[in-house]
């Protein structure tokens, strides 16, 4: 059965904070330099927040060694936040090299472009690894259901 764990509760809280940030960002879309990028950040925040909240609810089903489980949980949370933060910085500054579709027609100085690229790529890699671990952590419960 599902039970709410301490890690699960923390993931839900982080998810709801990110959800709130996404809602606020949605209201500010017309105020930033690149509104297309801000919309992307808004959607990223809302979607990643829901994923974190769902993960928090089902956390008791994940079967991984303790350190791997902690890495998976907080890797997802920090990875999602880094992606959102990178997109948000890009929307405010006009940085576009890391996200050329949403950033078409905009640019920023080399330092900001690099900062956005590092945040988005690091967040993407971190969340990809963490989510992959989570899938492996859910295999036992899936096999039990067969």
SETOR-947650 format. One line per 3 residues: their letters; for each residue y, x, z of C-alpha. Coordinates in steps of 0.25 Angstrom, whole numbers, plus 5000, padded with zeros to 4 digits. Each point is the difference from the previous one (the first is absolute). Last residue first. Example, Ala and Ser with C-alpha at 12.3 -4.5 7.8 and 13.67 -1.06 7.14 Angstrom:
# residues 2
SA> 4996,5055,5029; 4986,4994,5002
//
This chain:
# residues 146
XXX> 4963,5007,4948; 5010,4999,5011; 4995,5012,5008
XXX> 5002,5008,4987; 5015,4996,5001; 5001,5003,5014
XXX> 4995,5014,4998; 5009,5002,4988; 5012,4997,5007
XXX> 5003,5015,5005; 4997,5005,4986; 5011,4991,4995
XXX> 5009,5004,5011; 4998,5015,4996; 5005,4996,4986
XXX> 5012,4993,5006; 5004,5013,5008; 4998,5009,4987
XXX> 5008,4991,4992; 5011,4998,5011; 5002,5015,5001
XXX> 5000,5002,4985; 5010,4989,4998; 5009,5004,5012
XXX> 5000,5015,4996; 5004,4996,4985; 5011,4990,5004
XXX> 5006,5009,5011; 4999,5012,4992; 5006,4994,4987
XXX> 5011,4994,5008; 5004,5013,5007; 4999,5007,4986
XXX> 5009,4990,4994; 5010,5001,5012; 5001,5015,4999
XXX> 5001,5000,4985; 5012,4991,5000; 4998,4986,4996
XXX> 4997,4992,4987; 5000,4986,4995; 4997,4994,4986
XXX> 4986,4997,5002; 4997,5000,5015; 4990,4988,5001
XXX> 4992,5006,4989; 5003,5015,5003; 4995,5000,5014
XXX> 4999,5014,5005; 5011,5005,4991; 5009,4988,5003
XXX> 5010,5004,5012; 5011,4989,4999; 5005,5003,5014
XXX> 4998,4987,5007; 4988,4995,4992; 4993,5014,5001
XXX> 5002,5000,5015; 4993,4987,5000; 4988,5004,4991
XXX> 4998,5012,5009; 5001,4992,5012; 4990,4990,4995
XXX> 4990,5011,4996; 5002,5007,5013; 4997,4987,5008
XXX> 4988,4997,4992; 4994,5014,5003; 5004,5000,5014
XXX> 4993,4987,5003; 4988,5003,4991; 4998,5014,5006
XXX> 5002,4994,5014; 4988,4991,4999; 4991,5010,4991
XXX> 5004,5012,5009; 4997,4993,5012; 4986,4995,4994
XXX> 4997,5014,4996; 5003,5005,5014; 4991,4990,5006
XXX> 4988,5000,4991; 5001,4988,4991; 4995,4986,5001
XXX> 5011,4990,4996; 4997,4986,5005; 5009,5001,5012
XXX> 5012,5003,4990; 4999,4986,4994; 5013,4994,5006
XXX> 5007,5014,4998; 4996,5001,4986; 5005,4987,4997
XXX> 5014,5004,5006; 5000,5013,4993; 4997,4993,4986
XXX> 5011,4990,5003; 5010,5011,5003; 4996,5007,4987
XXX> 5003,4988,4992; 5013,4997,5007; 5005,5015,4999
XXX> 4995,5002,4986; 5007,4987,4995; 5013,5004,5007
XXX> 4999,5014,4995; 4998,4995,4985; 5012,4991,5002
XXX> 5008,5011,5004; 4996,5008,4988; 5004,4989,4991
XXX> 5013,4999,5008; 5004,5015,4997; 5013,5003,5007
XXX> 4998,4991,5012; 5008,4987,5004; 4992,4990,4991
XXX> 4987,5003,5007; 5005,4999,5014; 4993,4986,5003
XXX> 4987,5006,4996; 5002,5012,5008; 5001,4991,5012
XXX> 4987,4994,4997; 4993,5013,4997; 5005,5006,5014
XXX> 4994,4987,5006; 4987,5002,4994; 5000,5015,5004
XXX> 5003,4996,5014; 4988,4990,4999; 4991,5010,4994
XXX> 5003,5010,5011; 4997,4989,5010; 4987,4996,4993
XXX> 4996,5014,5000; 5003,5002,5014; 4992,4988,5004
XXX> 4988,5005,4992; 5001,5014,5006; 4999,4993,5014
XXX> 4989,4991,4996; 5000,4985,4996; 4986,4995,4999
XX> 4992,4995,4988; 4986,4996,5001
//
